Amino acid sequence: MPTYTFFDTETQEQYEEFMSMAELDEYKKSNPHVNQVYVPIALVGDHVMGVGPKTDGGFQENMQRIAAAHPGSPLDDKFGGSTRTHQELKTRDAIDKHKKRVERSGFSASKSKTL
């Protein structure tokens, strides 16, 4: 059963009561001069720190398998690092570097100015 916080408007006091939800409804009806005070609750866990839950090895392996089947995807960037060879990584870096150069200047080696 939860603890509820109340404010008595006649005595200007704030106090806590321990009761069930059904008892809360009855208490509010029988005491119209009492208002319920909503207080923030403390949350405990990884979601508060922004780290997120830890994943186990089986999940990591499954994500790497899916990433290997979809090269160039964001999933591949996150989970596919251990499945690629050194040559594949260097090739991908060169392609990305060329893409950035084309985006900045608008020129490509095989074409004239791109729009």
Sequence and secondary structure as in RCSB ss.txt:
>XXXX:A:sequence
MPTYTFFDTETQEQYEEFMSMAELDEYKKSNPHVNQVYVPIALVGDHVMGVGPKTDGGFQENMQRIAAAHPGSPL
DDKFGGSTRTHQELKTRDAIDKHKKRVERSGFSASKSKTL
>XXXX:A:secstr
  EEEEEETTTTEEEEEE  HHHHHHHHHH TTEEEE       SHHHHT      HHHHHHHHHHHHHSTTSHH
HHHH GGGS HHHHHHHHHHHHHHHHHHHH   SSSS   
